[in-house]
Amino acid sequence: MSDTHTAPAGWYPEPDGREGQRWWDGTRWTEYATPLAAPPQPHSQQRSQASAPYDAEARARVPEGTPVDTVWIWLVVALPILPVVAFLFWDVEGYLLRSMAAPDDPMVQLQMYADPAYLTSVVLGWAVYGVSVWFAYLDTTALRALGYPRRFHWAWTFLSPLIYAIGRSVVVRRQSGRGSAPMWVAIALNVIVLIVLFVWIGAVVTNVVGATVSMYGSI
């Protein structure tokens, strides 16, 4: 290869002239090389292999000891908890009771939009959504700098940070043999959040139903 400084990442003939190919990551030669060919291959066949090395790239592994974590992936995993925490401070039980006591009063029905905890939860939800996408992009950039030839696309975060955490962990593990922690932590946090919300909503509904029965029973 005449000019390695400007060549894109890919498989190229051995730089020292030996038979076989070696992986160029875009900035340097790596330790990954194809086995030496038994018979000499025509130059046209070598160029064909170098232009379409998809199977070999899929099996490429980063050097042992390459970091699998970045600060960005842990922020993507942890940040979605913040809107949920803010939402739990909203007095939804009081709001429902006031709404049921005055169903025709539009001001009562709109009180939820003035509740600080509710507004904080909504604002945090949108902010975390946007920031998580940005952090996922920074995470893929950091993985590229660490030498990972394959990376889970950051745009999956638009669907869910959980999807990005799972896909990213799978792709990193295939290349390093490690890196599943963000996936399991993200799954655990989502399960915990679902359980907490289920218990919290159950308690609110029970209290509202009990208060409603007492209110109408006393009439």
LINZIZI-V288997 format. One record per helix or strand of 3 or more residues. SS is the DSSP state (alpha for helix, beta for strand). FROM is the first residue (numbers start at 1). TO is the last residue. If there is no record, write none. Layout:
BEGIN
SS&FROM&TO / SS&FROM&TO
END
This chain:
BEGIN
beta&10&13 / beta&21&24 / beta&29&33 / alpha&43&51 / alpha&54&58 / alpha&71&79 / alpha&81&88 / alpha&92&101 / alpha&106&109 / alpha&111&114 / alpha&116&146 / alpha&154&158 / alpha&161&176 / alpha&181&217
END
